[in-house]
Amino acid sequence: MSKRKDQALTVAFIGGLGEVGKNMMVFGHGDDMLIVDAGLTFPRDEDLGVDVVLPDFSYLVEHRDKLRGLVITHGHEDHLGAVPYLLKEVEVPVYATGLALGLLEDKLQEQGVRLPAGSRRVSPGEKFTVACFAVETFRVNHSIADCVGLAIDSPTGLVVHTGDFKFDQTPVDGKVSDLHRLAEYAQRGVLVLLSDSTNADRPGFTPSEKQVGKALDEIFRTASGRVLVTTFASNVHRIQQVLWFARKAGRRVAVVGRSMERTVEVASRLGYLEVPEGVLVEVEEANRLRDTGVVLLTTGSQGEPLSALARMANGEYRRAEVRQGDTVVIAATPVPGNERLVARTIDQLFRRGAEVVYEAHRGVHVSGHASREELKLMINLVKPRFFVPIHGHYRHLVRHAELARELGIPDRNVAVAENGVVLEFTPDRVRDAGRVPAENVMVDGLGIGDVGSVVLRDRLQLAQEGVVVVFLVLDRTSQKVVAGPDIVSRGFVYVREAEGLMNEGRQKVEEALRRLGPQRLGDWPAVKAAVRDALGRFLHERTGRRPVLLPLILEVGEERGIVAQ
């Protein structure tokens, strides 16, 4: 198909709309497709046993012959964490800035995946061509170094994708967002603006990251013992400030936690992190130093049960522990869904005698996303014809769309989409062009996608109600129950204290089998259904609970031996 200007531009939203995480979208024009980001998200409380959640790659696999490139806006897990899984399904060149590419290569090596041919590093401000798309990166500020937005020039028109951003006038690395480039795009004419909506309901401006440095400076100078700092492992600028102000206060820094160690190693090797000479020490050496000369930089800002901080709080970490007189700084806010885990960790830290600094007003954390006044500035700088809010819960998308209308973008030119929606753009209109698969794909251990809603429902029921197993031995020749029914429960009731309940349950099963009749005892599905119905009704009437019921039938006979079902 020829790449003519009168063809429409499509944007398929695979993830990142109506949620924070799993960011992925696909630009299409003619026979060419360009992917932007491939992130993951973390499971909800009800996703029991799930490790991470991926976007649905079905649409990409179906159109693998049209995929021309994957551009990564920055190195956060919700934007590149799914790339190793995607590259196992399709072969597509990856374009990413230095830090993002460094972090990605580390992940790929862990999973035994290689970067496809044609993949390369791109710099902020660089222009490159991917099939019919002319792509230009522009620098933005966020809570990780080396972040970019994208200007994607398609035959239909120019698209500006902000990536995750805020306008920090005093960034830690001194590299401000490229406002001049954004204004230049407006002069050229912008067809569509796709803009980060995470803080669309937060008034004013987001404070500078340097505010956190001031708070850390004071804490390091005044704390009477060790200071433990936890933040997102990817927040290189915050890690940088920890190193700077620890040195200023005469403290040495020990890095604790695998992901934090990996980020420090990669960022320092690539030149994104300045490590003052003599500041970093091993944990074992830090344990021998005076308390007022130590900072422990650790993982666990989200209360993850297996993180270094959570294990230290529980006294389960061999290399270090939290003790009386420590000051713990939680330099992050809980990701939605992690509030209880974080609260539990904070309580444990207080129980061990630590002073915990976690309150927002203490200045130990600032957001990496633009607030309402910055979102207004982005729209006014770019002056797009069409506007689509991205990256945020649905309420954030709606608030951001309202903001665009307030700034004069016509209602018909503002589109609030959800995962799975395909929008089609021409110079004159935007329309809903259908749906693509966009379900959550669960990763559980080595299994990818083999845990669905039915499995999760069963796991939740097992966790909430327990399981009851009914054992029966049937003689196929005589059509009689020769042993059982025996009932065993786990997570439902303690059998010794509920012996009467279990005896009554056995009677209900026996009555159900008698009603079924000898002629149907060889019909295993009918036997199982009768047992589940009779015992399930009885247990619910007596306890108000509905445990998972598992009838287990053993069949014996001269010809068949023993057969289990």
Secondary structure by P-SEA (a helix, b strand, c coil): ccccccbbbbbbbccccccccbbbbbbbcccbbbbcbbbbbbbcccccccccccccaaaaaaacccccbbbbcccccccccaaaaaaacbbbbbbbcaaaaaaaaaaaaaacccccccbbbbcccbbbbccccbbbbbbbbcccccccccccccccbbbbbbcccccccccccccccaaaaaaaaaaacccccccccccccccccccccaaaaaaaaaaaaccccbbbbbccccaaaaaaaaaaaaaaabbbbbbccaaaaaaaaaaaaaccccccccccccaaaaaacccccbbbbccccccccccaaaaaaacccccccccccbbbbccccccccaaaaaaaaaaaaaaacccccccccccccccccccaaaaaaaaaaacccbbbbccccaaaaaaaaaaaaaacccccccccccccbbbbbccccccccccccccbbbbcccccccccaaaaaaaaaaacbbbbbbbbbbcccccccccccbbbbccccccccaaaaaaaaaaaaaaaaaaaccccccaaaaaaaaaaaaaaaaaaaacccccbbbbbbbbbccccccccc
